[in-house]
Amino acid sequence: MSEHSAKGKRHVWRWVLLAVGLVLAVTVMAGAWIVYTGLQARDALVAAADAVSGTQNALLGADVAAAKASLTQAADLTAEAEAKTSDIVWKAVGALPVVGATPKAVTVTTEAANQVISESLPQFVQAAAILDVETIKNAEGKVDLTRLPPASQALAGAQASLEQAAATLATVPTEGVATQVSEGKAELTAKVDEALDISTTASTLLAVMPQMLGANGPQTYFVAFQSPVEIRGTGGFLGNYGVLTVADGELVQKDVESNSNLQRFPAPVVDLGPDYLQLYGQDPALWQNMNMSPNFPYAGVQWATAFQKQFGPQVAGVMGVDITALQYLIEATGPVTAPNGKVLTADNVVQYLGNDIYFEFADDNETRKDYQGDIATQLIDRVLSLEGGTSALVKALTASVSGGHLQLWSQDAQVQEALATTPITGQTSMEPGPYVQLVLNNGAGNKLDFYTKRTVEYVAGECSTDTRASTVRVTLTNDVPPVGEGPAYIFGRVDRYAEGADPRSNRSLTYVHLPVGSGVTAVRLNGQPTQASFGMELGHPVALLSLELPPSQPVTLELDVSEPISESEPRVPVQPMVQPQETVVDWKGC
């Protein structure tokens, strides 16, 4: 090798080494920059989260000025965080394969956080300012209904920006992202989804509320106080009922009565078709069974029709309320004093109205019903008077609606169409895709559903060309305590299976609603093959079994299901009951 050739190779190697060194230096510098600015962004986001909490607390305390101040601080901090994680270095590194996944996830997630706090939350604060309880009432103490539509528009704006934030979050990488970052993205996504539910429901309700509250003339509503201790499809047995009339935003008449006043009809008052008849038979001829289906519009139209048939006037709509909704309203408006002097709080109202009151008035059902009606009436008065502040009430009503504890059906087709875009109608979805809903109806005529615990497991199985096998497992446990003598009203059974049964046992008519287009290939009860009845409701195949629930012994029902392949996420609607349902979904795509 010549000396000239050797010098040339050494020269090339110097440039290669220099280039490698520069790349390494730039990489180290870029990494150091990302770490440095990332830590600053993290600190800004932590401080922003504290400021957002201050905004929420201020809104719940009806302090709009403080909410605006906290929000301004939060917006400045998230803007700072976005700026620090979206410069040229972050974008360049984020564009790299594999190693860029985490930086890109940070950039996109921070951008979405800034969208929520800088664009969405100001609309919530604006709506709160419009609905400020101190100014929304006129000189006569009535709610100024003209202020509701502008608040609806503000929340519609919040909904639009939240949808944009959700779309931004959908672009966050999922592969190769650091756990801490992916968890932060998941937490933000959950908060965006929650805020979307609130803005969508509140915006829709505020838009139609002037009409519903009598802006164009008095409106009368039938209110069904549903008792989940004797469960029905929409949430509970019709005990007390109310007839409320509102005019120009004011409650002008209220009557709360016992179900003892309600007659039995010779047949169901509305023909809801052969599928409905096959599942529920003639039982809905009784007022207390008109809500056996989980689809609240079915209950609404039957109760409204029954009211007109028995009493004459036509109601504008039907509302369903249970004791959990009362709990949320007490949390928003403060404790309620029952006629016997007992103070009911958010901590004890469900236990008292769902169980203790039956022991206290074991031999006087009518007095018990009067007490329950008085408590519910007090709370309705408070809501219409905006006690506790609008923000606290919105929170309580949103929680009630999302859990199915407050449901509403309107006689007006246009209002009902608007309500149907929100969960408040309790309307069964007819969309195809993975779907399971467990629905119980008390089959014993007792009040033991206060103790019923439920677990629903939905497990994906093998896929074929156009179907997949899945398993639905339902476990019911009658967790009744080992009490001695108790009120017959709680433990007494009137069904034909009562003879010889344990005095503390229960019976549940168990309906399992399955995906549109699916079929059941096998049924097992406690591991042994068994038979079920089958029907259809709103496009969903429904398996029906009458199950005996002995005390403290889990009863497990398994269904092998063949269902159409779908890319949709599984949906498992939950029937509102006292004990929360445990839901386990083990799902993967085909």
Salt bridges, closest charged atoms under 4 A:
GLU3 OE2 - LYS7 NZ 3.30
ASP43 OD1 - ARG42 NH2 3.29
GLU140 OE1 - LYS142 NZ 3.73
GLU230 OE2 - ARG232 NH2 3.29
GLU230 OE1 - LYS447 NZ 2.35
GLU250 OE1 - LYS142 NZ 3.71
ASP322 OD2 - HIS405 ND1 2.80
GLU366 OE2 - LYS369 NZ 3.83
ASP381 OD2 - LYS254 NZ 2.30
GLU387 OE1 - ARG382 NE 3.99
GLU457 OE1 - ARG473 NH1 3.40
ASP479 OD2 - LYS453 NZ 3.07
ASP495 OD2 - ARG493 NH2 2.74
ASP495 OD2 - ARG507 NE 3.86
GLU548 OE2 - ARG493 NH1 2.61
GLU548 OE1 - ARG507 NH2 2.85
GLU558 OE2 - ARG473 NE 2.77
GLU558 OE1 - ARG524 NE 3.17
ASP560 OD2 - ARG524 NH1 2.82
